[in-house]
């Protein structure tokens, strides 16, 4: 399909943009054990069109099909995620017992060794210490398994990356021209900003649908966001692991 026809097609699918402006706050959170934490100093793009749809249209028009990640490599990637979750679970259980052991030790050091309370607490100390040691060994084994498989997966990803990069250089060569044509037709610009220490940006945007795009590296790949939002209807958008697409990192 000629570039001009592709641009017209994508523009016809783009939502109409209202004239009024609205403030939008975007907060980016990444994984932190079983919780989340803000991501500071991260570039966030706010686009007046769906970049994923544009790349999909270009891929569909490519003379060569997009190289696919081998099924066994995807399965290996899934196994990395499962081992990561198991390691975090083991880390959490070990931390709980370690903290309890530390508190028990501090209590023992603060009371009379001849007291009944001391003897009762001391009887609990040995089994708790043994459990802490066992959980620590389990935590380390799980971590070693996770990192070993992660490194092996990354090595295979490097070889796939070269093939995919070569295909993208050809298939997406027209992206800059079509993007610029879309922006001119829409009368909009891509808004770039960087998150603060709290993982936030706040920008005033013309009304209508915008797509908020960014990505964050994680041990098992990356968290990828391309989330539509209408600032006239939503004043705060949280980008977090639960609404991210988890991708292999290329």
Beta strands, then each sheet from edge to edge (+ up, - down):
strand 1: 21-32
strand 2: 35-38
strand 3: 43-47
strand 4: 191-194
strand 5: 200-206
strand 6: 209-218
strand 7: 221-230
strand 8: 236-239
strand 9: 245-247
sheet 1: 2+ 1- 5+
sheet 2: 2+ 1- 8-
sheet 3: 4+ 3- 6+ 7- 9+
end
